[in-house]
C-alpha cells in the first residue's frame, strides 16, 4: 500500500507540472509556431507518462489485492482444520452417546431375570402318602454401573416363609386358594473391581454364594442361599448340554442343616444317596432340565427311602 501511495503522489505532481506548462500557451497565441509545436510535443509526452503511471498504479493495486486474498486464504486454511476438528469431535460425541443426556443413566442400568415352572413328585417312605405339587420361581434383578470401578446389584425373588423367607429356596408352591405370592429381597450388594488390580472383584452386602463348591455341588451350600457380608467372586459360560451327577452322604449335624441343599432328603442333614441331572439349551435363554434324587434318610425317619423328580423349564433374559 505504501508503494501505491507513492505512485499516486508522483501522478499528482505530474498533473501539477503539466498545468504549469500549459499555462503560458494562451500567451503564446501570437508567438513562435516552433515553440507551440514543442509545447505540444511535451504535452503529448506528459500524457503518455501519465497513462503509464496510471497503468502502473492499477497493476500495483491488483497485486495488492492478490496478496491480501492470498493472506486471507492462508488464514482460512490455518483455522479451518481446527473448526473441522471441533465439528468432528462434536459429531463423534453424538455418535458415541446417541441417547439424550437426561436418559443416559438408563444406558448404565441392566435388567435380568428368569422364570421357572416345576412339576415335582416326592416319594417319601417316612410319610403315608406321596406328594405331587406344582411350583414356580420368579427372579428379577438389576445391575447398575456407577463408574468403571463400581457396580450395584439388586434382585427380588419369590419365596416362602412368614417372617424372613426360606434362606435356601425361592420356590412358591401353587395352590392355597390362589392366594398372592410374596417377593423377597434376594440380593443387594456393591461390586468393586479396581482398574489398578485387574481381575480383583470385591462384593459386599447380600450376595450370591461365594464359597468353593466342587462341581457346583450343593452338599454344604444351597444354590439359592444368599449370604450376607463380603467376598471375592465369577462364573463359567454354560454349554448346550449339561450332565450332572453326585453322591452325597451327610451325617447328622455334619453341616449347618439350615443352609445346605433343601431338595436332597427334604433339606437338613442325615441322608445319603444320588442326584442325577441333565439340561439342554432348547433355544437361546430357554433351558428344560430334569433332576432326580435317589436317596434315603440316615439316622432319622427309620432310614426310609426318599425319591424326588423335578422337571424344569427355565427362561432367562
C-alpha positions as CSV (number, residue, x, y, z in Angstrom):
1,X,0.0,0.0,0.0
2,X,2.9,2.4,0.7
3,X,4.2,1.9,-2.9
4,X,0.7,2.7,-4.3
5,X,0.6,5.9,-2.3
6,X,4.0,6.9,-3.6
7,X,2.9,6.4,-7.2
8,X,-0.3,8.4,-6.6
9,X,1.8,11.2,-5.2
10,X,4.0,11.2,-8.3
11,X,0.9,11.3,-10.6
12,X,-0.3,14.4,-8.7
13,X,3.0,16.1,-9.2
14,X,2.9,15.3,-12.9
15,X,-0.5,16.8,-13.3
16,X,0.6,19.9,-11.5
17,X,3.6,20.3,-13.7
18,X,1.5,19.8,-16.8
19,X,-0.8,22.5,-15.8
20,X,2.1,24.8,-15.1
21,X,3.5,24.1,-18.6
22,X,0.1,24.7,-20.3
23,X,-0.4,28.0,-18.5
24,X,1.8,30.0,-20.9
25,X,0.1,28.5,-24.0
26,X,-2.6,31.2,-24.1
27,X,0.1,33.9,-24.0
28,X,1.9,32.3,-26.9
29,X,-1.0,32.5,-29.3
30,X,0.8,35.1,-31.4
31,X,4.3,33.7,-30.7
32,X,6.6,31.4,-32.5
33,X,5.0,28.4,-34.1
34,X,8.0,26.4,-33.3
35,X,7.5,26.9,-29.6
36,X,3.9,25.9,-29.9
37,X,4.9,22.6,-31.6
38,X,7.5,22.0,-28.9
39,X,4.9,22.5,-26.2
40,X,2.5,20.1,-28.0
41,X,5.2,17.5,-28.1
42,X,6.0,17.9,-24.4
43,X,2.3,17.8,-23.6
44,X,1.9,14.6,-25.5
45,X,5.0,13.1,-23.7
46,X,3.5,14.1,-20.3
47,X,0.2,12.5,-21.2
48,X,2.0,9.3,-22.2
49,X,3.9,9.3,-18.9
50,X,0.6,10.0,-17.0
51,X,-1.0,7.0,-18.7
52,X,2.0,4.8,-17.9
53,X,1.8,5.9,-14.2
54,X,-1.9,5.2,-14.1
55,X,-1.3,1.8,-15.6
56,X,1.4,1.0,-13.1
57,X,-0.8,2.2,-10.2
58,X,-3.6,-0.1,-11.4
59,X,-1.1,-3.0,-11.6
60,X,0.1,-2.3,-8.1
61,X,-3.4,-2.2,-6.7
62,X,-4.2,-5.5,-8.4
63,X,-1.1,-7.1,-6.9
64,X,-2.0,-5.7,-3.5
65,X,-5.5,-7.3,-3.8
66,X,-4.0,-10.6,-4.8
67,X,-1.6,-10.5,-1.8
68,X,-4.5,-9.7,0.5
69,X,-6.6,-12.5,-1.0
70,X,-3.7,-15.0,-0.6
71,X,-3.2,-13.9,3.0
72,X,-6.9,-14.4,3.8
73,X,-6.9,-17.8,2.2
74,X,-3.9,-18.8,4.3
75,X,-5.6,-17.6,7.5
76,X,-8.8,-19.6,6.5
77,X,-6.7,-22.7,5.8
78,X,-5.0,-22.4,9.1
79,X,-8.2,-22.0,11.1
80,X,-10.4,-24.4,9.1
81,X,-8.8,-27.7,10.4
82,X,-9.4,-26.5,14.0
83,X,-13.0,-25.8,13.2
84,X,-13.5,-29.1,11.4
85,X,-11.7,-30.9,14.2
86,X,-14.1,-29.4,16.7
87,X,-17.1,-30.3,14.5
88,X,-15.7,-33.8,14.1
89,X,-15.4,-34.2,17.9
90,X,-18.9,-33.0,18.4
91,X,-20.2,-35.4,15.7
92,X,-18.2,-38.3,17.2
93,X,-19.5,-37.5,20.7
94,X,-23.1,-37.6,19.3
95,X,-22.4,-41.0,17.7
96,X,-20.9,-42.4,20.9
97,X,-23.8,-41.1,23.0
98,X,-26.9,-41.0,20.8
99,X,-29.1,-41.1,24.0
100,X,-30.1,-37.7,25.4
101,X,-28.3,-36.6,28.5
102,X,-31.4,-36.8,30.6
103,X,-31.7,-40.5,29.7
104,X,-28.1,-41.6,29.7
105,X,-28.4,-43.1,33.2
106,X,-30.6,-45.8,31.7
107,X,-27.8,-47.0,29.5
108,X,-25.8,-47.8,32.7
109,X,-28.6,-50.0,34.1
110,X,-29.2,-53.6,33.0
111,X,-32.2,-55.8,33.9
112,X,-32.1,-59.6,34.0
113,X,-34.2,-62.3,35.4
114,X,-35.7,-65.8,34.9
115,X,-38.9,-67.7,35.4
116,X,-39.1,-71.5,36.2
117,X,-42.2,-73.7,36.2
118,X,-41.7,-77.0,38.0
119,X,-43.7,-80.2,38.5
120,X,-42.5,-82.2,41.4
121,X,-43.2,-85.8,42.6
122,X,-41.9,-86.9,46.0
123,X,-42.0,-90.5,47.3
124,X,-41.1,-90.1,51.0
125,X,-41.4,-93.5,52.7
126,X,-41.4,-91.8,56.1
127,X,-44.9,-90.4,55.2
128,X,-48.1,-92.2,54.5
129,X,-48.6,-90.5,51.1
130,X,-46.7,-89.4,48.0
131,X,-46.6,-85.7,47.2
132,X,-47.4,-84.1,43.9
133,X,-47.1,-80.3,43.5
134,X,-46.6,-77.5,41.0
135,X,-44.1,-74.8,41.9
136,X,-42.9,-71.6,40.3
137,X,-39.8,-69.4,40.8
138,X,-39.5,-65.9,39.5
139,X,-36.5,-63.6,39.9
140,X,-35.9,-60.1,38.7
141,X,-32.5,-58.4,39.0
142,X,-30.8,-55.1,38.3
143,X,-27.2,-54.3,37.6
144,X,-26.2,-50.6,37.7
145,X,-22.8,-49.3,36.5
146,X,-21.8,-46.4,38.8
147,X,-18.4,-45.9,37.0
148,X,-15.6,-48.0,35.6
149,X,-14.8,-49.5,39.0
150,X,-18.1,-49.7,40.9
151,X,-21.3,-51.6,40.3
152,X,-24.5,-52.1,42.3
153,X,-26.7,-55.2,42.2
154,X,-30.2,-55.9,43.4
155,X,-32.6,-58.9,42.9
156,X,-36.1,-59.7,44.0
157,X,-37.2,-63.4,44.1
158,X,-40.3,-65.4,45.1
159,X,-40.0,-67.5,48.3
160,X,-42.0,-69.0,51.2
161,X,-41.9,-68.1,54.8
162,X,-44.0,-65.9,57.1
163,X,-41.3,-63.6,58.6
164,X,-37.9,-63.7,56.7
165,X,-38.4,-66.2,53.9
166,X,-36.7,-69.5,53.3
167,X,-32.9,-68.9,53.0
168,X,-32.4,-71.8,50.7
169,X,-35.4,-71.8,48.4
170,X,-37.0,-69.3,46.0
171,X,-39.8,-71.7,45.1
172,X,-43.5,-70.9,45.5
173,X,-46.0,-73.8,45.7
174,X,-49.1,-73.2,43.6
175,X,-52.4,-73.7,45.4
176,X,-53.6,-72.3,48.7
177,X,-56.9,-70.9,47.3
178,X,-55.0,-69.0,44.7
179,X,-53.5,-66.6,47.2
180,X,-50.9,-63.9,46.3
181,X,-47.3,-64.9,46.3
182,X,-44.7,-62.7,48.1
183,X,-41.4,-61.4,46.8
184,X,-38.3,-61.1,49.0
185,X,-35.1,-59.0,48.7
186,X,-32.8,-61.8,47.4
187,X,-29.7,-59.8,46.5
188,X,-28.4,-56.3,47.4
189,X,-24.7,-55.7,47.0
190,X,-22.0,-53.4,45.8
191,X,-19.2,-54.7,43.5
192,X,-15.7,-53.1,43.4
193,X,-13.3,-54.1,40.6
194,X,-10.4,-51.6,40.6
195,X,-8.6,-50.8,37.4
196,X,-5.3,-50.8,39.3
197,X,-5.7,-54.5,40.2
198,X,-7.0,-56.4,37.1
199,X,-9.0,-59.5,38.0
200,X,-9.8,-58.4,41.5
201,X,-13.5,-58.3,42.2
202,X,-14.9,-57.5,45.7
203,X,-18.5,-57.8,46.7
204,X,-20.3,-56.7,49.9
205,X,-23.9,-56.9,51.0
206,X,-26.4,-59.7,50.4
207,X,-24.5,-61.7,47.7
208,X,-24.5,-65.0,45.8
209,X,-22.7,-68.0,47.3
210,X,-19.0,-67.2,47.1
211,X,-17.7,-70.3,48.8
212,X,-16.0,-73.1,46.9
213,X,-18.3,-75.9,45.8
214,X,-16.7,-78.8,43.9
215,X,-18.5,-79.0,40.6
216,X,-21.1,-76.6,42.0
217,X,-22.2,-79.3,44.4
218,X,-24.9,-78.3,47.0
219,X,-23.7,-80.7,49.7
220,X,-22.9,-77.8,52.0
221,X,-24.2,-74.7,50.3
222,X,-27.6,-74.5,48.5
223,X,-27.6,-72.6,45.2
224,X,-30.4,-70.3,46.4
225,X,-28.5,-69.3,49.6
226,X,-27.6,-65.6,49.5
227,X,-25.1,-65.0,52.3
228,X,-24.6,-61.6,53.9
229,X,-21.1,-60.0,54.2
230,X,-18.2,-59.6,51.8
231,X,-16.4,-61.8,49.4
232,X,-14.2,-62.2,46.2
233,X,-16.1,-63.9,43.4
234,X,-17.5,-65.4,38.9
235,X,-18.6,-67.8,36.7
236,X,-18.3,-70.1,33.6
237,X,-20.3,-69.9,30.3
238,X,-23.0,-72.6,30.1
239,X,-22.8,-75.3,27.4
240,X,-25.6,-76.6,25.1
241,X,-25.8,-79.8,27.1
242,X,-25.1,-80.3,30.8
243,X,-25.0,-83.5,32.7
244,X,-24.6,-83.7,36.5
245,X,-24.2,-86.5,39.0
246,X,-23.1,-86.6,42.6
247,X,-23.3,-88.9,45.5
248,X,-24.0,-87.5,49.0
249,X,-23.6,-88.8,52.5
250,X,-24.5,-86.2,55.0
251,X,-24.3,-87.4,58.6
252,X,-26.5,-85.9,61.3
253,X,-25.3,-82.4,62.2
254,X,-22.3,-82.7,59.8
255,X,-23.1,-79.3,58.2
256,X,-25.4,-76.4,59.0
257,X,-28.7,-78.0,58.0
258,X,-30.4,-74.7,57.6
259,X,-28.1,-73.7,54.7
260,X,-27.5,-76.9,52.7
261,X,-29.5,-78.2,49.7
262,X,-33.2,-78.1,50.5
263,X,-34.0,-80.6,47.8
264,X,-31.8,-83.5,49.0
265,X,-33.8,-85.6,51.5
266,X,-36.0,-82.6,52.1
267,X,-33.2,-80.5,53.4
268,X,-31.1,-80.7,56.5
269,X,-28.7,-83.5,57.5
270,X,-28.9,-87.2,57.9
271,X,-29.2,-88.6,54.4
272,X,-27.3,-90.4,51.7
273,X,-27.9,-91.0,48.0
274,X,-27.5,-90.0,44.4
275,X,-28.5,-87.0,42.3
276,X,-28.8,-87.2,38.5
277,X,-29.3,-84.1,36.3
278,X,-29.5,-83.2,32.6
279,X,-30.2,-79.9,30.9
280,X,-30.5,-78.9,27.2
281,X,-30.5,-75.4,25.7
282,X,-33.6,-75.6,23.6
283,X,-33.3,-72.1,22.2
284,X,-31.4,-69.0,23.4
285,X,-32.1,-68.5,27.1
286,X,-34.7,-71.3,27.3
287,X,-33.4,-74.4,29.1
288,X,-35.5,-77.5,30.0
289,X,-33.9,-79.7,32.7
290,X,-34.5,-82.9,34.7
291,X,-33.2,-83.7,38.2
292,X,-33.8,-87.0,40.0
293,X,-32.8,-87.7,43.7
294,X,-32.4,-91.4,44.6
295,X,-31.7,-91.3,48.3
296,X,-32.6,-92.4,51.8
297,X,-32.6,-91.0,55.3
298,X,-29.7,-91.8,57.5
299,X,-30.2,-91.8,61.3
300,X,-33.7,-90.4,61.1
301,X,-37.2,-91.3,59.8
302,X,-36.4,-95.0,60.2
303,X,-33.8,-94.8,57.4
304,X,-36.6,-94.8,54.8
305,X,-36.2,-94.1,51.1
306,X,-36.5,-90.7,49.6
307,X,-37.2,-90.1,45.9
308,X,-37.6,-86.8,44.2
309,X,-38.1,-85.9,40.5
310,X,-38.0,-82.4,39.2
311,X,-38.8,-81.3,35.6
312,X,-37.9,-77.7,35.0
313,X,-38.2,-75.1,32.2
314,X,-36.0,-72.1,32.9
315,X,-36.4,-68.9,30.8
316,X,-33.8,-66.2,31.2
317,X,-33.5,-62.6,29.9
